[in-house]
Amino acid sequence: MTVSWSGSRDHSVAEKLHEKMAEPRFSGRSRLAAFIAVFVALFTSGRATSQVPLLFWSSDGLPPLASTTAGHITTNDQLSAYFTSAFGSASHTVLLFLQDKLSKDDFTVFGGVFGNKQESAFKNLEAALHSSSSSLAVPAMEWTDSSVILTLLQEKLGVSPLLVDADTLSQLSINTSVSNLLLINLPYCTGLHKSCKEVLQNNDEIMGKVLNIMKAKDVPYTAIYTGLQPSRVISETSVPNQSVGRSLLQAPTPTPAPVTPPIIYNQSGPCIMLWAKNLNVSLPGNSSWIDLAADRPSLAGSMCNETDSLLVLTYTSGLVLRFAMSNRRYPVSARHWFTLDTVELQVDGRTASFSGTRGIYSPAEYSFHCQSVSSFQDALLVPGSGQNVSQWRLNFVDFQIQGFGLTNGTNFSYASDCAGFFTAGIWMGLLTSLLMLLIFVYGLHMIMQLNTMDRFDDPKGPSISVPQSE
């Protein structure tokens, strides 16, 4: 009976590293420290190519592997030669823990390598490496195909893999007189239900159960932990003409998204301009928003002169937006101001009107800009009285309009922004400072009211008599 562990197989392909061999007879603590140091100290070494790590440990012993230089990536031929020396004679029982995806970063991020062993996701794996007679760590093994490891082991052992898990292994009778290849599939995180750390902790518990069963059966074994494919991908680009040495690196500048040009009405020259990132409208009986900013409307019916401007936007969907503006001189400020008097939304013969004179205004030679102009929240567009416009909603995002004084041609003049100078934070700071100042002045006043005694007792003279009338 076989029971398989199915895992997720999505993510990308791997990182860079180097190879390190642990001698067959390390002391337990030094071998574990060397295993962790390999994955941390050489975090940035190696080529940008597809690699997976491989951990090798045995209850009997492993042949030594020739030392290599830092940054070396073990090829499939080198791994095949080592398997020949390790499994060339006698019978062997091999446990292959094959995880869907694995990279060195999984050890550096979730392995508690910075001293916090309580947070490690590989407690059983580290204990197995610590207690084994010999172990081998290959941080960078060349990855070309997901079936390389399994194919090499089948060739060297001469047997087909048997797919097992902890439950079936406890009921399985293992014949040590022949070679056995026991395959334990382990999943990898997909980000849908469990985090990567939780998945790796569950895999580590499975490995611990399997190793305890092998120990209980008193069966000598050789265990391998690796990945079916890398969990991360670093693409290797060809740079034959790039000079060797240090150079200043700069991230490529992202291509900016195309900006919609402003709406310009010409009447013997530009006289009205409008731009908005979004012109959202919501109609009665339909709660969804309609964005009109992406469409180019017809401007038929628009007009402008020195005192009044009207911008009419007629869209192919049948919606019509009218912006009525006026330019007046106000004696109090001794200057001309332009106001957005009304905004009308018309569809299917129905019209909703909104007034903007209370909040949408600026000097006549300026444009008006506001990050949000809406009719329902912090409303700058006030619904007209006596009209059922509660179901009509407008929301203009990054809105800018100018109806007079377009002396810059097709460019807006200086913008008068709707943001007030005294924000809530400024008022809170001013009021708090004023309260502290009042407390300080009151305390200073009380201290100044303290009086010292003007008479003192003389122990050698008569005592002071204080009349009760004073």
VEXDRENDREN-725600 format. One line per field, with one value per residue (C-alpha): residue in three letters; z, y, x; residue number from 1. Coordinates in pm, 1 decimal. Layout:
N
tinu: [ALA:...]
zz: [Z:...]
yy: [Y:...]
xx: [X:...]
tiza: [NUM:...]
END
This chain:
470
tinu: [MET:THR:VAL:SER:TRP:SER:GLY:SER:ARG:ASP:HIS:SER:VAL:ALA:GLU:LYS:LEU:HIS:GLU:LYS:MET:ALA:GLU:PRO:ARG:PHE:SER:GLY:ARG:SER:ARG:LEU:ALA:ALA:PHE:ILE:ALA:VAL:PHE:VAL:ALA:LEU:PHE:THR:SER:GLY:ARG:ALA:THR:SER:GLN:VAL:PRO:LEU:LEU:PHE:TRP:SER:SER:ASP:GLY:LEU:PRO:PRO:LEU:ALA:SER:THR:THR:ALA:GLY:HIS:ILE:THR:THR:ASN:ASP:GLN:LEU:SER:ALA:TYR:PHE:THR:SER:ALA:PHE:GLY:SER:ALA:SER:HIS:THR:VAL:LEU:LEU:PHE:LEU:GLN:ASP:LYS:LEU:SER:LYS:ASP:ASP:PHE:THR:VAL:PHE:GLY:GLY:VAL:PHE:GLY:ASN:LYS:GLN:GLU:SER:ALA:PHE:LYS:ASN:LEU:GLU:ALA:ALA:LEU:HIS:SER:SER:SER:SER:SER:LEU:ALA:VAL:PRO:ALA:MET:GLU:TRP:THR:ASP:SER:SER:VAL:ILE:LEU:THR:LEU:LEU:GLN:GLU:LYS:LEU:GLY:VAL:SER:PRO:LEU:LEU:VAL:ASP:ALA:ASP:THR:LEU:SER:GLN:LEU:SER:ILE:ASN:THR:SER:VAL:SER:ASN:LEU:LEU:LEU:ILE:ASN:LEU:PRO:TYR:CYS:THR:GLY:LEU:HIS:LYS:SER:CYS:LYS:GLU:VAL:LEU:GLN:ASN:ASN:ASP:GLU:ILE:MET:GLY:LYS:VAL:LEU:ASN:ILE:MET:LYS:ALA:LYS:ASP:VAL:PRO:TYR:THR:ALA:ILE:TYR:THR:GLY:LEU:GLN:PRO:SER:ARG:VAL:ILE:SER:GLU:THR:SER:VAL:PRO:ASN:GLN:SER:VAL:GLY:ARG:SER:LEU:LEU:GLN:ALA:PRO:THR:PRO:THR:PRO:ALA:PRO:VAL:THR:PRO:PRO:ILE:ILE:TYR:ASN:GLN:SER:GLY:PRO:CYS:ILE:MET:LEU:TRP:ALA:LYS:ASN:LEU:ASN:VAL:SER:LEU:PRO:GLY:ASN:SER:SER:TRP:ILE:ASP:LEU:ALA:ALA:ASP:ARG:PRO:SER:LEU:ALA:GLY:SER:MET:CYS:ASN:GLU:THR:ASP:SER:LEU:LEU:VAL:LEU:THR:TYR:THR:SER:GLY:LEU:VAL:LEU:ARG:PHE:ALA:MET:SER:ASN:ARG:ARG:TYR:PRO:VAL:SER:ALA:ARG:HIS:TRP:PHE:THR:LEU:ASP:THR:VAL:GLU:LEU:GLN:VAL:ASP:GLY:ARG:THR:ALA:SER:PHE:SER:GLY:THR:ARG:GLY:ILE:TYR:SER:PRO:ALA:GLU:TYR:SER:PHE:HIS:CYS:GLN:SER:VAL:SER:SER:PHE:GLN:ASP:ALA:LEU:LEU:VAL:PRO:GLY:SER:GLY:GLN:ASN:VAL:SER:GLN:TRP:ARG:LEU:ASN:PHE:VAL:ASP:PHE:GLN:ILE:GLN:GLY:PHE:GLY:LEU:THR:ASN:GLY:THR:ASN:PHE:SER:TYR:ALA:SER:ASP:CYS:ALA:GLY:PHE:PHE:THR:ALA:GLY:ILE:TRP:MET:GLY:LEU:LEU:THR:SER:LEU:LEU:MET:LEU:LEU:ILE:PHE:VAL:TYR:GLY:LEU:HIS:MET:ILE:MET:GLN:LEU:ASN:THR:MET:ASP:ARG:PHE:ASP:ASP:PRO:LYS:GLY:PRO:SER:ILE:SER:VAL:PRO:GLN:SER:GLU]
zz: [0.0:-89.2:7.9:-170.6:-48.6:-326.1:-315.7:-496.2:-802.4:-899.7:-802.4:-1007.6:-1015.3:-793.4:-659.8:-642.6:-400.3:-352.0:-237.6:89.6:204.9:564.0:652.1:742.7:1108.0:1228.2:1589.5:1609.3:1710.2:1469.0:1182.1:1248.7:1274.4:945.9:778.6:881.3:800.7:444.8:373.8:542.4:478.1:101.8:51.8:-229.8:-399.9:-718.7:-1059.3:-1138.1:-1261.7:-1165.4:-856.3:-576.0:-245.7:-142.2:207.6:248.3:577.8:675.1:976.9:848.5:690.6:363.9:143.4:133.6:-146.3:-293.0:-173.0:-425.2:-448.0:-317.2:-561.3:-726.0:-857.3:-846.5:-1187.8:-1257.7:-1368.2:-1038.3:-843.1:-1048.3:-975.0:-603.6:-607.3:-773.7:-486.9:-223.1:-362.8:-574.9:-360.6:-122.6:-66.7:56.2:183.0:62.2:191.0:-65.9:80.1:-242.0:-184.3:-464.7:-446.4:-242.5:-241.0:-8.3:89.7:259.6:507.5:557.9:610.7:807.1:953.9:1260.4:1135.2:1317.4:1662.4:1727.7:1716.5:1869.6:1549.7:1320.3:1083.3:1049.5:1406.9:1321.3:1019.3:1227.5:1494.9:1230.0:1092.7:1445.6:1536.5:1205.7:1169.2:865.2:654.1:337.7:235.2:-130.8:-135.9:-514.5:-726.9:-1096.6:-1184.4:-1538.3:-1496.5:-1211.9:-1249.1:-1236.9:-873.0:-899.0:-1227.1:-1089.2:-779.3:-985.7:-1205.0:-911.4:-691.9:-974.1:-824.4:-885.1:-622.0:-377.1:-283.2:92.8:380.7:759.4:793.0:520.0:621.1:972.2:818.2:552.3:588.9:456.7:319.3:390.0:175.3:-135.6:-220.1:-146.0:-271.4:-57.9:-195.3:37.8:-146.6:42.9:-59.6:-84.0:6.5:-236.4:-23.0:-35.8:305.5:496.1:514.8:388.2:743.0:844.1:538.0:603.0:970.4:868.3:625.2:902.3:1129.0:851.5:813.7:1191.0:1194.5:904.5:1064.8:1399.9:1222.9:1054.2:1388.9:1551.2:1273.8:1325.1:950.1:836.4:587.5:382.0:363.0:97.3:121.8:-192.8:-417.8:-730.6:-865.6:-729.1:-532.3:-675.7:-1020.1:-1105.2:-1478.0:-1610.7:-1876.6:-2127.9:-2085.4:-2320.9:-2377.9:-2020.5:-1857.9:-1551.1:-1229.1:-1022.9:-1189.3:-1087.8:-1120.5:-1174.4:-1197.9:-1535.7:-1535.3:-1566.5:-1867.5:-1745.5:-1817.6:-2098.8:-1969.6:-2115.3:-2265.6:-2116.3:-2276.1:-2449.9:-2599.3:-2862.4:-2959.1:-3150.5:-2920.7:-2609.6:-2353.7:-2140.8:-2015.0:-1802.1:-1688.4:-1443.1:-1369.6:-1319.6:-1399.8:-1210.7:-1223.3:-1066.3:-1200.0:-1026.9:-1017.3:-1083.9:-791.9:-1011.8:-1116.8:-1476.9:-1554.8:-1838.1:-1830.0:-2081.6:-2349.6:-2574.8:-2575.7:-2820.7:-2716.1:-2919.7:-2734.7:-2539.2:-2527.8:-2352.3:-2313.9:-2057.8:-1796.0:-1860.0:-1979.8:-2051.4:-2119.2:-2256.7:-2270.8:-2476.4:-2465.3:-2704.3:-2422.4:-2411.5:-2092.5:-2094.3:-1842.8:-1833.0:-1640.5:-1607.2:-1484.2:-1425.2:-1380.5:-1142.6:-964.2:-587.6:-424.6:-90.3:-242.6:-523.9:-783.8:-1025.3:-919.2:-1128.1:-978.8:-1098.5:-1060.9:-1157.6:-1283.7:-1461.4:-1543.0:-1806.3:-1932.2:-2105.3:-2063.7:-1688.0:-1537.5:-1197.6:-1100.2:-846.2:-721.3:-676.5:-590.5:-219.2:-261.0:-622.4:-696.5:-761.8:-886.8:-1245.6:-1381.0:-1197.7:-1251.9:-983.3:-868.8:-614.1:-548.3:-491.8:-598.7:-505.0:-427.2:-133.0:93.2:195.1:-83.9:-293.3:-535.3:-344.6:-485.9:-593.9:-363.4:-451.6:-670.6:-610.9:-670.2:-378.2:-617.8:-857.7:-749.8:-891.8:-795.8:-986.2:-895.8:-943.7:-1096.1:-1257.4:-1452.8:-1589.7:-1767.9:-1800.3:-1849.7:-2048.4:-2128.4:-2133.7:-2449.2:-2395.1:-2040.8:-1717.6:-1526.3:-1165.5:-967.9:-665.3:-464.7:-255.3:39.5:334.9:514.6:865.7:868.4:1160.0:1271.0:1274.7:1479.8:1729.0:1768.5:1814.1:2071.1:2267.0:2271.1:2384.8:2668.2:2787.4:2771.8:2987.2:3244.5:3253.9:3293.2:3572.2:3756.5:3719.1:3847.3:4155.6:4230.9:4210.3:4469.2:4738.4:5024.4:5273.7:5645.6:5741.0:6115.0:6282.6:6646.8:6841.3:7094.3:7320.1:7314.7:7397.5:7183.8:6903.8:6981.8:6686.8:6747.5:6641.5:6468.8:6201.7]
yy: [0.0:341.8:682.2:988.6:1339.2:1576.9:1930.2:2255.2:2300.4:2665.7:2935.2:2993.2:2878.0:2941.7:3134.3:3131.3:2954.1:2740.7:2386.2:2260.0:1910.2:1797.9:1529.7:1192.9:1212.9:1565.8:1623.5:1678.4:2046.0:2153.1:1969.9:2147.3:2484.2:2419.1:2325.0:2652.4:2862.0:2729.2:2861.3:3198.6:3303.9:3248.6:3409.1:3628.9:3398.1:3197.4:3253.9:3363.2:3026.2:2762.9:2572.8:2365.5:2271.2:1910.5:1766.8:1421.6:1229.1:864.7:639.6:432.7:680.3:860.6:869.8:1206.6:1453.0:1643.2:2003.8:2271.9:2646.1:2894.1:2963.9:2621.9:2471.6:2094.0:1952.3:1644.5:1454.6:1530.6:1423.3:1104.0:1022.3:1074.9:851.8:582.5:593.4:608.6:333.8:137.2:-176.3:-368.4:-284.6:49.9:188.6:546.2:789.8:1062.9:1360.2:1534.0:1871.4:2038.0:2346.0:2434.3:2698.8:2816.5:3112.4:2876.8:2787.4:3142.7:3285.6:3006.0:2814.8:3029.3:3087.3:3417.5:3260.2:3227.6:2849.4:2848.3:3000.6:2744.8:2554.0:2268.5:2143.0:1772.3:1811.5:1984.2:1714.7:1444.3:1613.3:1653.2:1286.7:1127.2:967.8:1183.2:1445.0:1642.1:1982.4:2084.8:2440.3:2478.3:2180.7:2239.2:2211.0:2126.5:1888.5:1792.3:1420.1:1436.2:1323.7:1045.6:920.3:912.6:720.9:465.8:408.5:367.6:155.1:-42.6:-22.2:175.6:426.5:328.9:617.7:611.8:836.0:805.7:588.9:337.7:319.9:203.5:-96.4:-166.5:-452.7:-344.8:-609.7:-483.3:-754.4:-558.1:-189.2:18.1:363.6:513.0:836.0:1083.6:1373.9:1702.3:2004.3:2367.9:2680.0:2832.8:3128.9:3024.9:2866.7:2838.3:3046.9:2908.7:2868.2:2658.7:2434.7:2384.9:2308.8:2042.8:1895.3:1890.2:1701.2:1446.5:1396.0:1353.3:1085.5:895.6:900.1:782.4:491.0:391.9:412.7:197.0:-61.6:-54.6:-20.6:157.7:430.0:715.8:1022.8:1294.8:1619.2:1832.5:2005.6:1897.9:2247.0:2578.7:2792.8:3111.4:3210.2:3438.1:3482.4:3485.3:3747.7:3729.8:4014.5:3930.9:4295.5:4414.7:4523.0:4331.1:4530.9:4763.5:4970.3:5190.0:5003.0:5177.0:5027.3:5088.6:5377.1:5241.1:5357.4:5610.5:5541.6:5755.3:6070.9:6169.3:6521.1:6789.6:6890.1:7227.2:7439.4:7686.7:7998.3:8214.7:8058.3:7834.9:7971.0:7670.0:7380.8:7081.2:6776.1:6498.2:6160.0:6024.3:6173.5:5928.0:5952.4:5731.0:5729.0:5647.1:5276.4:5187.7:5181.3:5124.6:5410.6:5520.2:5679.7:5931.9:6047.8:5788.9:5898.4:6199.8:6391.3:6634.4:7003.0:7121.9:7387.2:7525.2:7901.8:8155.1:8532.9:8771.6:8715.7:8369.8:8032.9:7713.6:7380.0:7110.2:6752.6:6520.0:6152.2:5872.4:5690.1:5972.4:6133.7:6512.3:6715.2:7096.0:7318.9:7679.2:7935.3:8310.2:8583.9:8867.6:9150.9:9154.5:9496.4:9348.0:9184.6:9440.0:9172.7:8941.0:8584.3:8298.7:8051.0:7722.0:7806.5:7480.5:7132.2:6959.8:6589.6:6494.4:6149.1:6026.3:6363.5:6373.6:6643.6:6681.2:7013.8:7075.2:7410.1:7470.2:7841.6:7780.9:7582.5:7591.6:7931.9:8098.7:8427.7:8487.9:8452.6:8120.3:7768.9:7568.5:7229.5:6978.5:6616.8:6520.5:6703.6:6510.3:6560.5:6320.4:6327.2:6659.2:6787.7:7076.5:7017.5:7083.9:6928.2:7182.5:7245.6:7096.5:6826.2:6455.0:6423.0:6198.3:5907.9:6113.8:6120.7:6286.6:6219.0:6393.3:6276.9:6506.9:6767.5:7090.8:7349.6:7700.0:7907.2:8245.7:8401.9:8123.4:8322.2:8011.1:7871.7:7502.3:7498.6:7565.3:7881.5:7869.9:7648.8:7763.8:7442.0:7353.9:7235.9:7472.7:7612.1:7527.8:7151.8:6950.7:6871.0:7238.6:7332.0:7051.9:7171.5:7534.7:7454.5:7222.4:7486.3:7751.0:7527.6:7460.9:7833.7:7914.3:7655.8:7802.8:8161.7:8055.6:7874.7:8171.2:8402.6:8184.6:8176.2:8554.7:8583.6:8405.4:8643.6:8577.8:8659.5:9012.5:8934.3:8666.1:8550.3:8651.0:8374.3:8623.3:8889.4:8908.4:8702.1:8868.2:8963.8:8967.0:9165.9:8990.3:9302.5:9284.4]
xx: [0.0:134.1:11.7:147.6:197.0:90.3:221.5:186.9:403.5:405.0:670.9:983.9:1348.3:1657.1:1954.7:2331.1:2568.0:2884.1:2954.0:3091.7:3166.4:3139.9:3398.3:3248.8:3353.5:3278.5:3189.4:2813.6:2817.7:3091.0:2922.8:2591.9:2765.2:2946.5:2617.1:2453.2:2759.7:2767.0:2417.7:2466.3:2826.9:2806.7:2466.7:2587.0:2835.8:2783.8:2634.7:2284.7:2162.9:1908.0:2022.9:1878.2:2044.7:2098.7:2151.4:2300.9:2333.9:2370.6:2351.5:2647.5:2886.2:2952.2:3260.3:3441.7:3380.5:3673.6:3691.5:3600.2:3647.5:3394.6:3114.1:3143.0:2819.9:2802.9:2716.8:2508.3:2821.3:2996.7:2690.6:2665.6:3030.1:2973.7:2663.6:2876.9:3126.6:2853.5:2626.1:2869.4:2876.5:2648.1:2284.5:2157.6:1830.8:1788.6:1526.8:1466.0:1277.3:1178.9:1014.0:821.8:1045.7:1351.4:1622.6:1896.9:1682.8:1436.8:1713.7:1837.9:1488.8:1319.2:1615.3:1684.2:2039.0:2079.9:2082.8:1709.0:1685.6:1338.6:1203.6:1368.5:1141.5:1397.0:1437.7:1409.5:1635.8:1904.1:1874.1:1918.8:2230.3:2362.3:2312.4:2417.8:2759.5:2839.1:2668.0:2719.1:2581.1:2568.7:2428.4:2446.7:2353.3:2295.0:1927.6:1824.6:1532.6:1301.1:1377.1:1759.3:1805.1:1548.2:1695.7:2052.1:1944.8:1752.2:2060.4:2299.0:2071.0:1913.3:1562.6:1247.7:1131.4:860.2:632.6:563.9:466.3:498.0:183.1:266.6:635.2:544.5:360.7:621.4:867.4:1207.9:1445.0:1797.0:1958.4:1861.4:1870.1:1560.3:1466.7:1189.1:1042.6:867.7:706.0:680.1:469.8:577.9:386.6:139.5:33.2:-333.6:-394.6:-65.2:247.7:579.7:706.0:404.9:442.6:815.6:747.8:494.8:748.9:1009.2:768.4:709.2:1085.2:1115.2:842.5:1001.2:1347.2:1205.5:1034.5:1362.3:1538.3:1268.3:1303.7:1683.0:1736.9:2056.1:1973.3:2104.7:1878.2:1868.0:1671.2:1641.4:1392.6:1211.9:1284.2:1412.1:1169.2:1318.6:1440.4:1731.3:1759.0:2113.2:2170.9:2449.2:2700.4:2989.9:3085.4:3050.2:3374.3:3488.8:3513.8:3307.7:3041.3:2752.8:2425.7:2095.7:1751.9:1589.8:1349.3:994.7:801.5:545.8:183.4:41.3:-126.9:-461.0:-437.4:-662.5:-989.9:-941.6:-1219.7:-1101.3:-1287.2:-1041.5:-784.5:-791.8:-1036.7:-1148.4:-935.8:-1033.1:-841.5:-919.6:-773.0:-1124.5:-1463.5:-1683.8:-2061.9:-2327.8:-2683.2:-3014.9:-3088.1:-2724.4:-2479.3:-2174.1:-1947.3:-1897.8:-1559.9:-1584.3:-1220.9:-1101.9:-1352.3:-1303.9:-1633.8:-1783.9:-1762.9:-2059.2:-2258.5:-1961.5:-1897.7:-1676.7:-1638.6:-1491.0:-1761.9:-1912.9:-1791.4:-1981.8:-1813.1:-2045.6:-1910.9:-2129.7:-2027.5:-2115.8:-2298.3:-2555.3:-2426.2:-2381.8:-2179.3:-2212.7:-1970.3:-2097.9:-1840.3:-1850.7:-1589.3:-1685.3:-1509.4:-1549.5:-1491.3:-1387.7:-1079.2:-1046.3:-991.6:-1172.1:-1255.1:-1387.7:-1635.2:-1772.6:-2138.5:-2307.2:-2232.4:-2520.1:-2542.9:-2798.7:-2900.9:-3216.5:-3387.6:-3327.2:-3102.7:-2933.1:-2776.7:-2498.2:-2368.8:-1997.9:-1985.1:-1917.9:-1600.3:-1481.9:-1331.9:-996.5:-853.1:-959.4:-605.9:-550.0:-680.4:-858.1:-724.0:-849.1:-758.5:-1119.7:-1435.5:-1747.4:-2112.9:-2150.2:-1839.9:-1679.9:-1897.9:-1771.7:-2059.0:-2382.9:-2702.5:-2960.6:-3256.4:-3593.3:-3444.7:-3427.6:-3055.3:-2969.3:-2916.4:-2704.5:-2341.7:-2030.8:-1670.3:-1389.6:-1036.8:-734.6:-963.7:-834.9:-1030.6:-975.3:-1238.8:-1066.5:-725.8:-561.5:-247.7:-26.7:-180.9:-246.9:-105.8:-291.1:-205.7:-88.9:-327.3:-522.9:-558.1:-860.7:-649.7:-684.1:-381.5:-500.9:-537.5:-671.1:-316.2:-217.2:-523.4:-451.7:-93.5:-198.4:-467.7:-236.9:37.6:-209.8:-334.4:21.1:96.9:-207.9:-103.4:246.6:117.9:-120.9:156.3:391.3:120.2:64.6:437.7:457.3:177.7:381.6:494.9:772.9:741.8:848.2:892.1:1103.1:1132.7:1447.7:1525.7:1706.0:1435.0:1071.0:841.5:654.2:300.4:68.8:-247.3:-563.9:-685.8:-414.7]
tiza: [1:2:3:4:5:6:7:8:9:10:11:12:13:14:15:16:17:18:19:20:21:22:23:24:25:26:27:28:29:30:31:32:33:34:35:36:37:38:39:40:41:42:43:44:45:46:47:48:49:50:51:52:53:54:55:56:57:58:59:60:61:62:63:64:65:66:67:68:69:70:71:72:73:74:75:76:77:78:79:80:81:82:83:84:85:86:87:88:89:90:91:92:93:94:95:96:97:98:99:100:101:102:103:104:105:106:107:108:109:110:111:112:113:114:115:116:117:118:119:120:121:122:123:124:125:126:127:128:129:130:131:132:133:134:135:136:137:138:139:140:141:142:143:144:145:146:147:148:149:150:151:152:153:154:155:156:157:158:159:160:161:162:163:164:165:166:167:168:169:170:171:172:173:174:175:176:177:178:179:180:181:182:183:184:185:186:187:188:189:190:191:192:193:194:195:196:197:198:199:200:201:202:203:204:205:206:207:208:209:210:211:212:213:214:215:216:217:218:219:220:221:222:223:224:225:226:227:228:229:230:231:232:233:234:235:236:237:238:239:240:241:242:243:244:245:246:247:248:249:250:251:252:253:254:255:256:257:258:259:260:261:262:263:264:265:266:267:268:269:270:271:272:273:274:275:276:277:278:279:280:281:282:283:284:285:286:287:288:289:290:291:292:293:294:295:296:297:298:299:300:301:302:303:304:305:306:307:308:309:310:311:312:313:314:315:316:317:318:319:320:321:322:323:324:325:326:327:328:329:330:331:332:333:334:335:336:337:338:339:340:341:342:343:344:345:346:347:348:349:350:351:352:353:354:355:356:357:358:359:360:361:362:363:364:365:366:367:368:369:370:371:372:373:374:375:376:377:378:379:380:381:382:383:384:385:386:387:388:389:390:391:392:393:394:395:396:397:398:399:400:401:402:403:404:405:406:407:408:409:410:411:412:413:414:415:416:417:418:419:420:421:422:423:424:425:426:427:428:429:430:431:432:433:434:435:436:437:438:439:440:441:442:443:444:445:446:447:448:449:450:451:452:453:454:455:456:457:458:459:460:461:462:463:464:465:466:467:468:469:470]
END
